[in-house]
Amino acid sequence: MALYEHVFLARQDLAQAQVDALAEAATKIIEDNQGKVVKTETWGLRNLAYRIAKNRKAHYVMLDIDAPAGAVAELERQTSINEDVIRYMTVRVDAHEGGPSVMMRKSDRDRGERGERGDRGDRGERRPRRDDREEMGL
């Protein structure tokens, strides 16, 4: 069987329990078609780069799937019908990522950097201005 990553975006006005129910429904579709969901990650409510169907935010969910192509086609068909899902994407992968995905590690990394930067938020030395360079003879 082939390996896939399926990510869908659910409407912002849904409760977390409803988003979890959507993930369970997707898992059931895959399992009914002789596949299995290896891992489910909920990335939470995140901002969108642009409005989609009047939504500025969406609940992100990712499923790591090990299933035949017919099961994935059925999942995509059911997902496209669902009004609570505003976007979805399925990608075939060579191997599933071990441990948490990049999106989950990114949030941990961001929290760590904020504490290390210092109180003023310095990002390094400032570049000399034109007046400073003229005084130095550059």
C-alpha positions as semicolon CSV with decimal commas, in nm:
position;residue;x (nm);y (nm);z (nm)
1;M;0,000;0,000;0,000
2;A;0,107;0,358;-0,060
3;L;0,183;0,622;0,203
4;Y;0,004;0,958;0,201
5;E;-0,022;1,278;0,403
6;H;-0,369;1,432;0,404
7;V;-0,414;1,784;0,544
8;F;-0,750;1,955;0,569
9;L;-0,863;2,296;0,690
10;A;-1,190;2,316;0,880
11;R;-1,401;2,630;0,927
12;Q;-1,298;2,865;1,208
13;D;-1,638;2,864;1,380
14;L;-1,625;2,490;1,457
15;A;-1,555;2,371;1,810
16;Q;-1,252;2,151;1,872
17;A;-1,483;1,854;1,935
18;Q;-1,634;1,899;1,586
19;V;-1,286;1,914;1,431
20;D;-1,194;1,592;1,613
21;A;-1,515;1,435;1,478
22;L;-1,408;1,529;1,122
23;A;-1,072;1,359;1,179
24;E;-1,249;1,049;1,316
25;A;-1,478;1,042;1,012
26;A;-1,175;1,057;0,781
27;T;-1,011;0,775;0,978
28;K;-1,326;0,564;0,948
29;I;-1,338;0,616;0,569
30;I;-0,979;0,499;0,535
31;E;-1,027;0,197;0,763
32;D;-1,347;0,093;0,582
33;N;-1,143;0,079;0,259
34;Q;-0,866;-0,152;0,390
35;G;-0,627;0,125;0,492
36;K;-0,503;0,263;0,820
37;V;-0,427;0,604;0,967
38;V;-0,080;0,590;1,119
39;K;-0,085;0,930;1,291
40;T;-0,327;1,220;1,342
41;E;-0,203;1,568;1,432
42;T;-0,418;1,869;1,511
43;W;-0,223;2,186;1,446
44;G;-0,491;2,409;1,596
45;L;-0,660;2,729;1,486
46;R;-0,418;2,922;1,265
47;N;-0,433;3,236;1,051
48;L;-0,479;3,195;0,676
49;A;-0,262;3,382;0,427
50;Y;-0,579;3,506;0,255
51;R;-0,954;3,475;0,308
52;I;-1,116;3,150;0,204
53;A;-1,497;3,151;0,194
54;K;-1,507;3,448;0,438
55;N;-1,276;3,270;0,686
56;R;-0,960;3,439;0,813
57;K;-0,860;3,142;1,028
58;A;-0,897;2,765;1,005
59;H;-0,843;2,451;1,211
60;Y;-0,557;2,250;1,057
61;V;-0,548;1,868;1,082
62;M;-0,296;1,629;0,928
63;L;-0,337;1,253;0,882
64;D;-0,055;1,012;0,794
65;I;-0,222;0,740;0,588
66;D;-0,115;0,394;0,471
67;A;-0,384;0,293;0,223
68;P;-0,457;0,193;-0,138
69;A;-0,531;0,464;-0,394
70;G;-0,904;0,382;-0,395
71;A;-0,932;0,459;-0,024
72;V;-0,765;0,796;-0,072
73;A;-0,992;0,875;-0,366
74;E;-1,297;0,799;-0,149
75;L;-1,157;1,017;0,133
76;E;-1,107;1,307;-0,108
77;R;-1,458;1,260;-0,249
78;Q;-1,615;1,267;0,097
79;T;-1,398;1,562;0,204
80;S;-1,498;1,768;-0,100
81;I;-1,867;1,715;-0,018
82;N;-1,829;1,822;0,347
83;E;-1,925;2,188;0,402
84;D;-1,714;2,217;0,718
85;V;-1,390;2,157;0,524
86;I;-1,276;2,463;0,330
87;R;-0,955;2,318;0,177
88;Y;-0,774;1,985;0,165
89;M;-0,462;1,840;0,009
90;T;-0,335;1,484;-0,018
91;V;0,028;1,414;-0,106
92;R;0,192;1,077;-0,168
93;V;0,516;1,040;0,029
94;D;0,800;0,787;0,025
95;A;0,807;0,753;0,406
96;H;0,621;0,903;0,700
97;E;0,808;1,141;0,925
98;G;0,907;0,995;1,260
99;G;0,799;1,192;1,566
100;P;0,613;1,521;1,546
101;S;0,575;1,696;1,211
102;V;0,756;2,015;1,116
103;M;0,451;2,224;1,209
104;M;0,449;2,082;1,562
105;R;0,826;2,133;1,603
106;K;0,797;2,488;1,467
107;S;0,571;2,598;1,751
108;D;0,815;2,456;2,008
109;R;1,109;2,630;1,839
110;D;0,927;2,966;1,827
111;R;0,857;2,955;2,199
112;G;1,224;2,885;2,272
113;E;1,359;3,168;2,055
114;R;1,144;3,435;2,215
115;G;1,297;3,366;2,553
116;E;1,656;3,361;2,424
117;R;1,653;3,689;2,231
118;G;1,657;3,917;2,533
119;D;1,432;4,187;2,667
120;R;1,479;4,434;2,382
121;G;1,436;4,183;2,101
122;D;1,781;4,254;1,952
123;R;1,857;4,066;1,633
124;G;2,225;4,147;1,604
125;E;2,446;4,449;1,549
126;R;2,309;4,737;1,352
127;R;2,457;4,829;1,017
128;P;2,644;5,164;1,014
129;R;2,449;5,450;0,861
130;R;2,583;5,656;0,571
131;D;2,696;5,936;0,808
132;D;2,888;5,686;1,022
133;R;3,062;5,537;0,716
134;E;3,171;5,881;0,594
135;E;3,322;5,959;0,934
136;M;3,513;5,630;0,927
137;G;3,647;5,710;0,582
138;L;3,459;5,437;0,401
